[in-house]
Amino acid sequence: MNLSTTSTAPANYWLARPRPNPEAKLRLFCFPYAGGGTTIFQSWPKSLPQTVEVCPVQLPGRGNRLKESPATRLLPLVEVLAEGLIPFLDKPFAFFGHSMGAMIAFELTRLLRREGEALPTHLFLSGSSAPQHPVPRRHIYNLPEPELLEELRRLNGTPKEVLEHPELMQLMLPVIRADFAVCQTYIAPEEQPLDCPITVFGGLQDADVTREGLIAWRQQTTAPFSLWMLQGDHFFLHTSQGKLHEVISQVLHRLEGRFATGAGAF
């Protein structure tokens, strides 16, 4: 596969940069959880270093791509995503992904490695077990609507006012089903560990992602690994956003120091 080819969507469709920062030393590409969009990361530029350009990734089926069909399988999604992001990998960059976004960030990094493209200087993987960690999978993407809505209430990631808005839910459910299909049909191909550092985040009250599943990410890199457990359930990236940003900022500051001295990635 030639990643220099043109994606089916214009490159600017893939990114929603709330504060374009052409002078930034590093880009942080952010991948959303299932059912989420770029608005998750809208406030992030205010909390992260000014030398970092936050680049939320806009997936098909939401935002300005609402008329496109959402992806239902992870690996084909990553292939077209890679094509769209290649023009923006011309300076040092890192990936952040939460839940489904963590899977996307991980497989995108592996694809870039296979194709000999630039690799992220750091991976921030949040709210997701490592792909080789066995977890019971209940397929909920094909549940009848009442059961699916009940599952969304349990997960606590969809605002109550949205769940109680029938017209809005009818608009969102196809994307939610597709995203759950992306997550629940994903089987990671066997590959050698990455050589970029990985920082993993988990929620202390997350009933679905265990500490063991988070620690298992250590096996996916030969570089430094760290795990941070934050207060909150599966959506701790909202309730513990301050601590999350503090840790990310510390890592990015160290990365910038390496760039300044020419020492390479952290």
N, C-alpha and C positions, 0 to 999 in steps of 0.2 A: 504493500500500500504506500502511495506517495502522499505524504501529509502536506506537501506544498500545493496540492490541487485546491481548487475553489470549493468551499462547502456549499451545500444546497441553500443555506441561509447566508446573507451578507454578514461579514465579520462583526459589524457593529451590532447585529441582532443578539449576539452572544453575551455582550457586556452592557451593564448599566452602571456607569461610573458616576456616583452622586457628586463627587468633587474631582474632576479630572486634574491630575497633578503631573504635568510633563516633566517637572524637575525632580520627581521622586527618584530615589536610589533603588527602590525595590517595589515590585507589584505583588499584592496579596490577592490571589484569585479565591473567591468564596463561593462554595457550592451549597445549595439549600437542602433542607430535609424534605421528606415526602410531603407534597401538598403546599410547600413553601415557594416563595419567589424572592426576587432581589430586595424587596422591602425589608426583609429580615436584617439586612446589613446596611440599611440606609443611614443609620446614626454612627456606624463604626468609624468613619474618618475623624470624627470629633474626639475619639478616645485613643486612637492609635497614633504613633509618631507621625509628624508632618512629612517626614521623608518617605513615607509609605503611601502608595496609591492603592486604595481599596477598589477591587474590581469584582463586584458581584456578577455571577454568571446567570444569564437569563436562559432557562431551558424552554423548549417548545411547549406550547399549550397554556402559557401564562403571560401576563404583562402585555408587551407590545407584540407578543407571538401567540396571542390567544386563539387565532384562527388556525394555527398549525396543530397537527395531531401530536399529542404527547407520546414520548417513547415508552415502550413497555418492556424492553430488555436492555440490560446495562451495557454489555460490550458493544453492540451496534451504536448506542448513544455515545459512548466514549470515542468511537472512531470519527463520527461527524463533528463532535465537540473538539477533538484535537485539531482537525482541519481549520475550524473557526478561530481557535486560539493561537495558532502558530504565529500570525503576524504580531502578536503582543508578547512574545517570549524573547524579545530583543534586548531585555535587560534582566538583571537578577530578579527571581520571583519565588514565591512560596505559595502553597495551597492550604486552604482551610475548608473542611467539609464536616457537616454535622449529619449523623445518621445516614440516610441515603447519600448525602453529599460526601461523607467520608469514603464510601465505596467508590463513588465517581472519582474523587481525588486520587485514591490509591490505584485504581485501574488505569486512569489517565497517565499517571506517572510511569507505570509499567509499559504502557503503549509507547510513550515518548522514548523510553529506554530502548525498546525493541527497534524503533525507527531511527535511532541515533540522533535524536533531537535534544535540545537543551532540557535539563532536568531541574526541578525545584530545589532550592537550597535547603528547604525545610518542609516537612509535612505536619500539619496540625489536624489530627483526626479526632472527632468528637462524637460521643454518643453512639458508638458502633463497636460491636465485637469484631475481632480479627476474623478474616474470611475462613481460616482453617479451623476456627474454634466451633465445635459442634453445639448448635443451639436448636431447640425444638422450634419448628417453623409451622405456624398455623396460617394457611393461606386465607387472607381476609379480603384480597382484592376482588374476589368474585362472590362475596357474600351478598345476600339480598339487602336492599337498601336499609331497612330498619336495623338489621344486625350490624351493618357497616357503620351506621350513625352511632350506635351504641358503643362500638369499638373506638370510634373517634372521641367520644366522651371519656372513655376510660383512659385513653392515651393522654388527654389533657393538653393537646397541642392546638386545638381549634377553638377560638374564642366562643363563649356561650352564645353571644349575640349572632354569630355567624351560623352556628348549628341550628338556631331557632329561626333562621331566615330561609324559608323554603326555596325561594327563587335563586338566592345566592348559592345555596348548597347544590341546586341542580346544575349551576354553572361550574362549580368546583369539583363535583364528584367524579367526572371523567378523568380529570387530572390526578385526583387522589387515588383512584383505582389503578391508573397507569403507573403511578409512582410506587404503589405497594407491589405491583407486579414486577417492576424493576428490582426491588429489594428482595422479593420472596422467590424469584426464579433464578437469582444470581448464584452461579457456582464458579468460584475463582479457579482459573487454570493454574496448574503447578508451575512455579517459576522460582528462580533463585531470589534470595532476599535483596532488597534495594540497598544502596549504599548512601542514602541520604538520611539525615536524622529525622526521628519521628517523636512528636509530642502528642500524647493522647489525653483526652479529657473525658471524665465520666461523672454521672450524677449519683450522689450518695443515696438518694431515694429512688433511683431508677429501678423499677421492678423488672424490666425486660433486658437490660444490658448489665451483666455481672462484672465484678472486678476481675475475675478470672478471664473473661472474654476480652477485657481491655488489656490486661497484661500480655495476652497472647500476641498482641501486635509486636512485641519485642522480637519475635521470631522473623518478622518481615523486614528487618534491617540489620546490617552489619555496623551501622553508625550509632552514635549515642541515642538513647531512648529514655523518655521520662513519662511518668503518669501523674496526673493531677485529678483528684476526686473533689468535686465542688458540691456545694449545697444545692439540692433540688432534684426533681424527677427527670424524666427523659428530656425535658426542655429547659434544663438548667442554663443553657446558653442565654436565656432571657433573664431568669431570676438571679443568676450569679454572673451577669455580664461584666460587672466591674472587675472581679477577680480574673475572669477569662481574659479580658483585655490586658490586664496587668501582666499576666504570664506571657501572652503573645508579644506584648511590647518589649519585655525584657529579652526575649529570644531575638526579636528583630533588631534591637539595638546591638546585640552581640554580632549579628550577621553584618550589620553596617560597618562595625569595627573591622571585621575581616575584609570587607570590600576595600576599606580605606587603606589597609596595610598590604593588600594584594595577597592575603593568605588563603583565599578561597572560601568555600562554604563552611559554615559552622557544623 
